[in-house]
Amino acid sequence: MFLHAARELGVPPDACLAFEDAPVGVTAAIRAGMRCIAITSSFPPDTFAAGSAVPDAAYRDFEAFLAHEGNWLQH
């Protein structure tokens, strides 16, 4: 799904930023070669940290991400 979306947008996967609310989705995005932000509205943050693919950052929702836009790479 992530690779298909990147192809449809005409953007290489490594230039994409995926947002996912499930550990399996984080794994899929990372395996597709994308950076990934976990949204912790469905699962607690420690669920993502314990997975086989760890997201670049985790936020409780999109508003929290937008409030820290530009700083998320430092996490």
Steps between C-alpha positions, in 0.01 A plus 500: 500500500777745591702427187188530285420838655854624438486385137162669449641823642816469292716528813777260603422314826802650676350847444173403669385538857239244604262538792378178660291413802578127510829315555450288188452819298821647639681183397350519149597865455857442617537191281381714208795730568303788652549703815210436734319685777289292737169649609423354843123544497441125454798346680713629790846637411685206658330266251690668218833508687478125560431412136741366242488831310527810714348824364703818472272665756164453668227754571160464663329655195562717194453820698787402728715429194414835344578681826853356481543518123864543412618356831385141454829386345675585825299240697 
